[in-house]
Amino acid sequence: MPILAVCDYCHKMIDEKDKSVNEPHTPGHIAHLTCAQKHNIPTVPRK
């Protein structure tokens, strides 16, 4: 079963195959890479 999360910006599901990043200013929150770049948020790659 794929790991799912919800993007903080577009509120769509993030699948494990999607490119996503952790948000350093809100620990535990995840966003699509493209959404974070649109909002000009500094990002940390997910492990």
Protein Blocks (a to p, Z undefined) as FASTA:
>chain_A
ZZddddfklopacdfkbccdddfklghiacdfklmmmnopacdddZZ
